Amino acid sequence: MESFEINKEDLERIKNALNGDDAELELVLADYHASEIAILFERLPLEARERIINILPTEEASDVISEMNEEQDPGELLISLTPEKRSEIVEDLDYDDATDIISQLDEDEQKEILGDIDEEDASNIRTLLSYDEETAGGLMNTSIIKVNIDMDKMTAIDEIIRQSEELEEFNTIYAVDSENILKGILSIKSILKAHANTWVNTLVNREFVFVKADLDQEEVAKLFSQYNLTAIPVVDDQMKLLGRITVDDIIDVMEEESTEDILKISGVSEDEELSGTWIAAVKSRLPWLVINLGTAYLAASIIRQFDATIGQLTIISAYMTIIAGMGGNAATQALAVTVRRISLSDLTDQQAYNTVIKEFLVGLVNGAANGLIVFAIALIYDASFKLGIVLFFAMTGNLIIAGLTGASIPLVLKRFGIDPAVASSIIITTFTDCAGFLLPLWLATQIILKHPH
């Protein structure tokens, strides 16, 4: 099955149905999955979204709202509905999804929604709202299947059946004691295959991965990846079971963190929404561009020092922009790889050293290869062996600098507690621009102008 993308035909079909009666609209909506309707919402106004949600059955309406991206503002849609419809949807949502949506609203709106729903549901959502949204507690769902470790198999199965009525799906059962202390995990297969007189405490796996509620979401994602998990229990400092995090939540985290890193490396604030207004984009990007302007003047000041060289050898001005540009591209490659490595794991001193050495060697080989190309071009088109030598060493040198700075700058920033994805690109661009201008101009002065013969 191919992924769904908005096309003109689907959009026109929905808009035409919105102009008709509810029966016609309901018939058209039946052809779309909840996630597809959520994607179509990107192109529809709030009034149209409200009408569609009101027409859909509660279960499907809650699925659509839970599939909406944060930038689509599902909270705004939820608060716009009637109290009855809103309460039905919130009570049908998983607690973690409901919490994510309600957390987008102001305090008065949160109180209004929580005051209208079942008290048990409201209590669970309030608990989740108390956690930082980027921690394990903020990701977890308190709807879980748990049994007492001192139960026999048949009693445990009865308990699992009772609790499962509230869950759409589950793969893991958690074994706790009378104080709700997590003692182990059970697979469905193990408890079904066991003999009728078997006790739960003989079936549990006591070697399991768990997380504390205050653990950062990136660290949680690493554990999922490292141990190939589909779910992970969340506990407090006393090992009391609080909830679970499932792999679908982690996929969202990975996408969020990857987007955040890409925006940071590009000099865009993580606060800027991808679908935000142009005013918000200007506020987010302008400070970084001003900083970049300052570093550009530093590079320009190097050129000023070699006015005489450029005046006598104008062709060098064309080549030095190529060398500076190549250095910037190479540095960005090294930076992206290094930031990715840092985000996946905390590098040891030896691993950090190996990373820098690797990028040095990559810069050396790539620099020499590209240097030979510009040497050949200078030899053929400019008929100048010395110019070729200048360009060869300038290109090689700048790509070495690009590799070294692209790897070392983020590692140094990380050591000092500064986010390497935010500040690295500005610093690295300064190095490669300055070196990209200084190396060819200085080498040309020394090799060609001072020793013309």
N, C-alpha and C positions, 0 to 999 in steps of 0.2 A: 504494500500500500504506500503510495507516495504521500509526502508531507503536503499539507494544505496551504495554499497561498492565495491571497485575495486576487481575484481577477474581475475584469469589468462585467462579465456575464453574471457571476454570482452576486455582485453588488447591485446590479440593476434588477436582478430577480427579487432580492430582498426588498429593495426600495419600492418596486412595483407592488409587492405584496403588502407593504406598509400602507399603501394608498387604498387597499381593499378592506374587506371586513376581517374580523378575527379568525373566522373559519378558514379563509383563504391563506392568511398568514401562518396559521398553525400547520396547515398542510405543507407549505413550503419549508417551514422550519424543521419538519420531520425528516427532511432529506440531509440534514446537517448534524454532525456530532457536536457535543457541547464545546469542545475545544475549538472547533471551526467557527461556531457562532461567536465565541470570545474574540477570535481573530477578526471577524467581520465587524465587531463592535468598534474597532479602531477607526472605521470610516463612517460610523453612524452617530448622530447627535444624541444627547442624553434622553430626550423625549422618546426617540425610537427605541433606545435600549430599555427604558422603563416599560414600554408597551410589550416588547418581546418577553421580558422577564415575567411580567404579569400574566402573559398567555401560557408560558411554559409550565409544566407540572413542577411542583416544588423541588423534587429530586434533581431534575434536569436544570432548573433555574440555579440551584446551588452549585451544580457542577460548572455551569457557565461562569458564574461570578468567581469561583475559586480558580478558574483557568485564566482569568483576566490578569494582565501584567499590572504591576503597581502603578506604572505610568498612565494606565487607562483609568485609574482612580475608581476601583470597584467600591471603595468606601462611600464615595459620592453617590454612586448608583444605589447602594444599599440604603442609605439614609433618605433617599428620595422616594422610596416605596412606602406603601401604607404600613402602619405598625403590624397589622396581621400578617401580610405577605412577608415583611421583613423578618418577623419572629420565626415564621415557618422555615425560611431559608437558613437563618443563623442556627437554628436547632438541628437542621439537617447537615450542616457543614461539619467536617472534622474540627476538633477544637483548635488545632494548630492553624488551619486555614481561616477559621473564624477570627482567631486572634490577630493574624496578619492583616486582615481587612479592617477590623475594628480599630487596630492601633493607628491607622491612618487618619482617624477622625479626632476632633477635639474632645476635650474631657466631657463637656455637656452632652454631646452626641453619643459618646460611649455609654454614659449613664442612662441615656434614654433607651438605647437598644438593650442594654443588659437588664434594665428594669422591666422590660416587656417579655423576657424569655424565661424559661424554666429555671428555677433557682439553682439546681444542680449544674446545669449548663453554664449559667452565669458565673457560678463560683469557680468552675474549672477555667473559664476564659479569664477571669480576674487574676487567677494564679499565674497563668501564662503571660498576662500583660505585665506582671511584676518583674519579669526577666528581661535583660537586654536582648533586643531582637537579633543580634549577631552572635549569640551564645547558644550552647546546646539547649539551655532552658527555653530560649526563644524559639527554637526549632521544633522542640518535642511536641508530641501529642500525648495527652494523658489517658486516651482511650487505649487500654492494653488488656491482654488476657493474662491473668496471674492465678496461680493455685498455691495452696499451702503445701509446703514440702512434706508435711506429715500425713497427707491424704493418701488413700489407696487409689489405684487406677480408676475404678468405676466411679468413685465419688469425684475424682478430678475431672473425668470426662463430662459428668453431669454439670460441673461448674464451668467447664470450657464452653459447653453448648449454651448455657444460660448467658454467659458474658458475650459470646460471639454474636448474639442478636443485635448488638449495638455497633458491630464492626462490619465493614464491607469485606475485608480480607485480612489475614494474618498468617505468618509463617512460624512464629516463635511464641512459646509460652514461657512465662517467667515464674520461677519457683521462689516463694518468699516464706518467712517464718511468721509467727503470730504478731510480730512487731513490724511487719512489712519490710524487713531487711532482705535484700536480694541475695539468694543463696546459690542460684544457678539458673540455667536455661534448659528448656525441653523442646525437642522437635516433635511435630505432629506424628511423624513416622514412628519415633521411639515409643510414644505412649500408646499408639494404636496396636503396635506389634507385641506389646508386653502382655504377659498373662494376667488374668483377671485379679489375682490376689497379690499383684506386684505393688510396691509402695513407690510413691513419687521420688523419695529421697535416694532410691537406688537407680533412678533413670536420669537424674539431672547431670548436666555437664557443668562442673564447677570451675572449669578453665574457660572463662569467657571475657570478652572485651566489653568494657563499659566506659561511660564518660560522666564527669561531674557537671552539674548544671551550669557552672560559670565558665566552662571551657569555650574558647573562641571557635566560631563555626568553621574557620579554615582548618583548625586542628582536627575537628570532627570529620571533615571531608577527607583528610589524609588517612585517618583510621579506616574509613570505609574503603578507600582505595587499597591500603596496605593489606587488609585482611579479607578483601572481597566480601564485604558484609551486605546484607539486604536490610538489616535493622540493627539498632544498637540501643541498649537500655541506658536511661539517664538516672543517676542517683544523687543523693545529697552527701554531705561529709560523713554521715553515719551509715552510708550504704542503703538508706531507705529508697525504695523504688519510687521514682517520680513519674516516669513516662518512657516513651521510646521515640527514636528518630528513624524514619524510613528512608530508603534510597531515593525516592522521588523528591524528598526535601533537599537531599544532598546534591542532586543534579541541578536544582535551582541555585544552590549556593555556588557550585562550580562555575555556572554561567555568570552569576553575579560577580564573583571574584575575578574571573577572566576579563569581563567587560571593564571592571574597575581598573585592572592593571593596564589594559590597552589604553584607556583614557588617560591614565596618569603618565604613561610613557610618552603620549602624544602632547602632554602639557595641558590636558583638560581636567578640570576639577571633577572629582567623583560626585560632587553635588549637582552637576549639570545633568539633567534628564535628557535622554536621547530624543524625546519628543517635546522638549521644552521650548519656550519662546525664544526669539532672537535676542531679546533684552537679557534674559537669563544667561544665554550663551556668551554675550559680550562681557557681562560681569564676571563670568567664570574664566574666560580666556584672556581678557585684556591684561591682567597683572603679569601673566607669564610672557605675553608678547612684549611688554615693556621691559621686563628683565632680559629677554632675548635681544631686544634692541640695544640694550647696554653692552651686551657681550659682542654684538655685531660691530659696535664702534671700536671695541678693543681690537678686533680683527682688522678693521679699517685703518687703525693707527699704525699697524705694521706695514701696510701698503704705503702709507705716507713716508715712512722711513726709507723707502726704496724708489722714490720718484725718479731719481737719476737712472736707475737700472731699467725701469719701465720705459723711460724716454728713449733710451738707447736700444732696448730690446723689447719692442711692443708685443711681439708674438708670445712672450712669457705670460702676459696678462690673460690670454685666452686659455693657456694650459693650466694656470694655477687655479682657475675656477673648477676645472675638471678634477684636479687633485683634491681640492677641498671638498667637492661634492662626493667623490668616491670615499674619502675618509669618513664623512658623515654617514653614508650608507653602511659602511663596514662597522662603524661604531654602534649603529642602531641594531645590527644583527647580533653583535657581541652582547649588547645591553639586554636585548630581549631574551637571549638564552640564559644569561646570568640571573636576571630577575626571576625567570621561570624556575631556575634551580633553587633560588632562595625561597621562593613561595612554596615549593614542594617539600623542602626540608632545611633544617638549620645546618649549614655546612660547617664541618670541622676546619681547623686551621690548615690541615693538610689538604683537604678538599678545596678550600679557597685558593691555596697556593697552586694546586694542580689546574684549577679553572683559569687562573691568570696565565700560567705557562702555556696552557692549551691555546688560549686566544692570542698570545704572543706568536706562537708558531703558525697559527692560522693566518695572522696578519702578515708575517714574514713571507710565507709561501704565496698568498694571494697578492701581496704587494709586489713581489718580484715578478709574478706572472703578468700582472697588469702593467708593471713597469717596463717589461720587455715589449709589450704592445705599443705603449706610447713612445718608447725608444725607436721602434721600427717606423712608426708614423713620422717622427721627427727626422729620421734618416731619409725616408722616401720623399716626403712632401716639403720638408724644410731644408733638406740637404745639409744637415748640421749634426755631426757626430757628437760634439760637445753638448748641444742642446738635448740630444737623446740621453746622454749620460746624466745630465741635470734632472731630467724628467724621470728617469729610471730610479735614481736614489730618492728623489722627492716623493714619488708614488710609494715606493717601498717603505720609506720612513713614516709617511703619514698613515699608511694602513697598519703598521706596527703600533703606532701611537693610538690608533683607533681601537685595535684589539686590546691593548693594555688598559686604556681608560674605560672602554666599554665593559671590561670584566672587573677592574679594580675599584672604580668609583662606587658602584652600587654596593660592593662588599664593605668598603670603608664607611659609607653612609649607614649601612645596616649595623655595623659595629658601634656607631655612635648613636644608635636609636632613631635615626632619621629614615623615613620611608624611602627606599631606593627608587621606587617607581615614579615618585613625584619629582625629585630633584636631579636625578641622574642626567636626564636628556639635555638640560640646559648647560650643565657643567661640561658634558662630553662634547657637545656642539662647539663650545668655546675652544676646547683643546684642538679638535680636528680642523676648525676654521683657521685658527691662528697658525697651526702647523702647516696646513694646506697652502697658506700664503707665504709664511716665513721660509719654509724649506726651498721651494723653487726660486724665490727671489734671492735668498742668501747664496744658494749654490750657483745660481746664474752669475751673481756678482763676482764670486770667487773664481769660478771655473772659466767663464766666458769673457767677462769684461776685464778682470785683472790679469788674465793670462790669455790674450786674444790669439796667440800663436802657439 
